[in-house]
Amino acid sequence: MDQQTLVIGHRGASGYRPEHTASAYELAFALGADAVEPDVVLSRDGVPVVRHENEISGTTDVASRAEFADRRTTREVDGVAHTGWFTEDFTWPELQTLRAIERLPGIRPSSASFDGRFGLLRLRDVLRIAEEAGGGAVVELKHGTHFSAAGLALAEAVAHEIDEAGWGRIGRERLTVESFEQTVLGELQATGLDARWIYLLEDSGTAFDLLARLGTAAPGYADQLTDSGLRSLAESVDGISVDKATILPRDLLGVSHGASDVVDRAHAAGLEVFTWTLRAENRFLPRNFRLGHDKAAFGRWEEEFQEILATGVDGVFADQPDLAVAARSAVGGAA
């Protein structure tokens, strides 16, 4: 690569502010992020709402709101049962009354001090922040199969929202769309949206849309990461985004022993490669990059970040984007 690795504020600067809030996104750009990542789910009235999951008890104050107590329920999402409050059971005006809270208060007490200060956003709000900052957006489509089964068309709603925000023709240099489900990516691609298309892969398991359609015959993520799988993906997407453990595998003790060849193999197939998530706290680092036993303390993040960047990865998602920018500078800026 002869261009700079993109630093993407993961849900904004979510290491410093409650995720997916205006403050988190604005801070991410102020700290040097090239782009920010809004995750998109849907409200009951089809509004693209920015939350990491459609179950929102861990990132909003909904559990303390007596007027919504009767909406607590158990629902299967992508084959897994979850109990809580779900965005598809609320209208956008109702969701606007909620306040954001820190998802990891024990690890990030400073961020938790901002609990209750910020409301929820819809996608167009994040695109406006990115526009004002002159930066980009990496829009993640969440749970497309789940919403489709509920009668909600995620791709259609997002296409309309992007168009309403004036980003319909902004171009792939600033707009990226990603998902763990190729089905919803294809639906949005079919609208003619001008964007970079990225397919997300877990370190193990199977994409839910493929599992729902093909059952036990569905190829797993490991199959899609073979050389032939990567060549097949290159026919429909511009790149892949993988768990950082796919790039820096860990043994059974949680120790990393160096980088895999996945970035080189994906590049050889004609794919860009992004990775998630760079986080400085010990809890999220391989055991050999930790300092002390405090999970919330920063470990030897510089070494992990730089080792990942040195593989030639095209983009990194970071909770502390300023630290990712510093690591990028340390490895020379060019991926």
N, C-alpha and C positions, 0 to 999 in steps of 0.2 A: 504493500500500500504506500502511496506517496501523498496521502492526505491525512489530516489530523483525525485521530480517534474521537468520535462524538462522545461527549459527556452528557448524560441524560439524567436530570433530576428525577429520581424514582418517587413517584407520587408527590413531586415537588422536592423540597429539602426536608424529607420526612425524618431525618436524623435530628432535626432541630425544632420542628413545628409539627402539630398534628397533621397527618397526611391528608392530601387532597383538599387543602384549604387555600384560600387566596394568599394568605401569608406564606404558606409553604412554597407555592409556585413563584411568588414574587421574590422570595429569598433565594430560591434556586438560581434564578437568572442573575440576581445581584452577586451571587457567589461564583459566577462564571460558567454555569451550565449552558450548553449549546441548545438544549431542548428540554422539555419536561414531559412526563408521562402521566396522562389521565387515564384511569381505568373507567370503562363505561358500562353501566347497567341501566335498566329501564324502570321507570315508575309505572303505576297502574294506567296512567293516561299517556304512556308512550314517550315520556320525556327522557332523553339521555342524561342520566344522573352520574356524577363522578364520585364513585366509591369503589374500593378494591373488591368488595363482594356485595351481592344483593342482600346478604344477612348483615344487618348494620348495628347490632347491639354492642359490638366491640369498638366501634369508631364514632358512635353518636350517643347522645343522652336519652335515646328512645326508651331504654329500660326503666328510666325514672319518671317517665311521663304518664301520669295516671290516665289521661284521655286515650292513650293508645295501648293500655294494658291488655285489652281483649284481642289485640291482633297478634299476640305472641302465639306461635304455632310451630309445628314440626313439619319440615318439607324436605323432600329429596332433591338435591341439586347435583347434577352430574354423577348420579349413582350413590351419593353419600347423604345420609340423613343429618339435617341441621335443625336445631331448635332456636328460635329467636324471632326477630322481626325482619320482614323482607320488603325490599323496595317496591316490588310489584303489588304489594297490598296497600300502598299509599299513593295518593295523587302528588304531583309536584308541589302544589300549594301547601300540602300537609308536610312534606319533607322539608320545605323551606323554614318551617317552625323549629326544626331540630338544630342542635348545636354539636359541633365536632369535638371529639375527645381523643387523647393519645391512645393508640392501640397497645403500646408496650410501656406502661407507666413505670414498671419496676426497672426497666432498662434505661428509659429516657425520662427521668423525673423533671428535667428542665423543660422538655417539650410538654409534659403533662401540666405544667404550670399555666399553660395557655388554654386548658380545657374550658369549653363554654364560650370562648371569645368569638368563634368564627362559625358561620353558617355553612350549609351545603351548597355546592355549585352544580350547575349543569355544564355540558360540554362547551357551549358557546362562551361561557364565562372564562374558561381556561384558555380558549383560543384567543380571546380578547387580550388576556394578560400576556400571552406569547407574542401577539402582534405588537403590543405596546413596547415589549422588551426587544423586539426585532429577532426573536428566537424561533425555534421550531417546536413541534408537538409530535409525540409518539403516542397515538391513540390505541389503547388496547380494548378490544371487544370481548366482553366477558359473557360466558354461558349462553351462547347463541342458540344451542339446541334446547336448553331449558326454557328460554323465553319464547321460542317458537312454539313449544308444546303448550305454553300458557296463552297463546294467541297474540303474542307481541313480536313484531318484526324488528329485530335489532338493527340489521343493515339498513333498512329503509329509514328508520328513525335517525340513525347517525348520518346517513347521506343528506337528509333534509337539514339536520342541525349544522353540518359543515357548510352546506350551501348558504344557509341563513347567516352564518358567521362571516361569509365572504371568503372562505378558504377552499372553495370547490375547485379552483384552478391555481392555487398558490404554488403547486408543484412539489415533486418528490424531494427536493433539497430541504424543504421545511416541514412537509407533512409525511409522516409514516403511519401506517396502520398495521397492527399486529393482533394475532389471536392464537390460542391453542387449538382452534378449530378451523380447518381449511374451508369448511362449508360456508361459514358466515363471511370469511375473507372473500371467497368467490362471489358471494351475493353482492358484497359491496363493490368489488372490482367490476362487476357487470353493469354498475350504474355509470361507468366511465370516469370515476373519480381519478384525478391525477395525483398519485401518491406512490411512495415506496411501500412494498408489501412484504411483511416479515411473518414467518411462521414460528411460533413458540413451541419448544419441546422440553418436557420434563426430563429429569435424569433417568426416570424409569416409568413404566406404566404405558397407557394407551390413550390417545385422544378420544374424548367422550363422543364426539360426533361420529367417528369411525366405529367405535364400540356400539353405539346405538344403531348404526346402519348394518354393520357386518358381523356383530357378535364376536364369537371366539376366532373368527377368520380375520379380524381386524389386525393390521400390522401394528406392532408396538413402536414406541419412540426409538428403541434400540435398532429396530429394522430400518426406520427412516434415517438413522444416522450412519448406516453403512454407505459405502461409495455408491452403490446402485440406488439406494434410497435418496441420497443427496442429489444425484443427477435427476431423479424423478421430481423432486421438489423444485429444482431449478427451472422446470418447465412451467411452473405456475406462480412462483414467488421470487422476490429479489434477494431474499436472505432468510436466515434463521436466527433465533435468539435462544440461547441455552442457559441452563443453570451453570453457575461458575464451577460447580463440582464436576461438570462434564469436561471443563477445560483443565481444572486442577483437581484430579480425582483424589479421594481420601481413602486410606485403608480402614480396617475395622476399628482402629484406635482413634480415628479422626485425624490422622497425620497425612499431609500432602507430600508427595515425593517427586513433584515436578509436573510439567504440563503434558497433556495428551496431544495427539496430532489432529484433533478435530477441526481446528481453525484452518490448518493447511489443507486438509481434505475437502472442507467446504469451499474454500477459495478455489481449489482445483476444479470443483464442480460448477463454478461460476456464481457462487452465493456469497453475499456479505454475511458477517457473523457479529451478532450482538451477544452480550452476556449480562446476567443478573445474579445477585445484587451485591455491589461492593458496599460493605458496611464495616465501620472501624472497630466496633465493640468486640470484645473477646468472645461473646456468645456466638458470633457469626463467623469467626475465623477458624481455619484449621488449627488443630491443637498445637502444632509446632510454630504458629504465629501468635500465640497468646502470651500475655504478660500477667503473671499472678493468677489469682483465682476469682477475682471480681468479674462477673459476667458483663457488667455494665461499663467496666473500664476499657479504654482504648488499648488494643494490643499492637502488634507490629504490623499494622495495616499497610504501611508503606511498602513492605516487602511483598505482601500478597498482591496488592494493587499493581505494583510494577511488574511482577511476574506474569500476571494476566495480560497487562498491556503489551508486554514484550512478545506475546504470541502473534501479534498483528491483528488482533480483534478490531472490528470496525466501529463498535460502539459499546459503551458500558453504562449500565444503570447504577446510580449511586445514591444512597441515602444522605451522604455528606458530599455534595458535588464539589465543594471547594477542595476537599482532600483528593478527589479523583483528578481534578485539574492539576493539583500539585504533583501527583504521581505521573501524570501525562508529561508534564514539563521535565520531570526527572529522567524519563526514558527518551527524551529528545523530541516529544510532541508528535513525531511521525510514527504511525503504526506499521 
